[in-house]
Amino acid sequence: MLEQDIVRLQQRLGYEFRDTAFLKLALTHRSVGAANNERLEFLGDAILNCTIAQALYERFPAANEGELSRFRAAMVKGDTLAELAREFDLGPFLKLGVGEMKSGGHQRSSILADSVEALIGAISLDADMATAQHRVLAWWQERLDQMDPDLVLKDPKTRLQEYLQSQNQPLPVYDVVAVTGQAHDQQFVVRCTTAVLPAPTEATDSSRRGAEQTAARAALKALGQKI
């Protein structure tokens, strides 16, 4: 990674590393070799969950344990992490093995999501946990401010079904149109067809259920519903 790339990325992250070796390691996928970001990812995941849990606890004093768990899951799920990674444009900075590079790993949601967690872990080691938590809150501030508890408590498939029922329309149909990758790293492509949209919506995820939920979310967006 060139010095100018490091400077540019740190500006996007809002954090300047004292030891840029932590930054580089956080962006190194396991396909490169033994020196990779998995341990940093483990650390970052724990810090992220703890930080978001406390933020939600303070924001929603009337929410019970189950509701808080749902809120946290929505905030720290892979899709959210991957979205954040794309906002930072992390893809070009990732260090991948040859196989992952050829298969488009720079844009794979799971790899992008893992890199965000690894960055949180890296900041914690480069500075301290408080600094890492401060960055998490800064990165998640807009999402926390815009979170609608009523929407979070119902997943996209449920909300799409309820919307269609309210319009006296048939229920959506979900079809798996493709399965790619090796058995341990499959990607499911799911198509969601509804009677009220001119074209179906499609989504790809590492699980069929995840792809269905994302396709349903895309359908809700196309219908002008809050997501």
C-alpha positions, 0 to 999 in steps of 0.5 A, a space after each residue: 500500500 502506497 503512503 498516499 493510499 494510507 493517508 487517504 484511507 486514514 482520512 476516511 476512517 477518521 483515525 491516524 494509526 501510530 503503527 500502520 502495520 496494524 492498518 495493513 494487517 486489518 486489510 489482509 485476508 486469510 487467503 494471503 497466508 498465516 499473517 492475516 486479519 482473523 484475530 483482529 476481526 475476532 477482537 473487533 467483533 467483540 468491541 463492536 457488539 459491546 459498544 453498540 449494545 451500550 449505545 442501544 441500551 441508553 437510547 431505548 430505555 423502554 426496550 426489553 432484552 429481546 428487542 435490544 438484541 434485535 436492534 443490535 443484530 440489525 446494527 452489526 449484521 454483515 450487510 451493515 458492515 459491508 455497506 460501511 466498508 463500501 462507504 470507506 471504499 475499502 475494496 481497493 485497499 484489501 490484500 487478497 490471495 490470487 484466487 480471491 482476487 480473481 473471483 472478485 473478493 474486493 467486492 465480496 460483502 463477507 470480506 468487506 464486513 470482516 475488514 471493518 471488524 478487523 479495523 476496529 480491533 486494529 484501532 484498539 491495539 494501536 491506541 486503546 479500547 476507548 478510542 476504538 469505541 469512539 470510532 465505532 460510535 462515530 461510524 454508526 452515528 447516522 445509522 443509530 440516529 435513523 434507526 426505526 425500532 418498529 421496522 427493525 422488529 420486523 424483517 423485510 420478508 415479513 414487512 413485504 408480505 404484510 404490505 402485499 396483503 394490505 394491498 390485496 395482492 398475492 404473496 411474493 415468490 422466492 426462487 433460487 436462480 443460482 448457487 456459486 462457489 465451493 461447498 464451504 463458501 457458497 453464494 445464493 442468488 435469489 429472485 423475489 417476484 411480486 405482482 405489483 412490480 414490473 420486474 423481480 428483484 434479485 440478491 446474493 448472499 452466503 445463505 438462502 435466507 439472507 438472500 431472500 431477506 435482501 431481495 425482499 428489502 430491494 422490493 420494499 425499496 422499489 415500492 417506496 417503503 421505508 427500509 
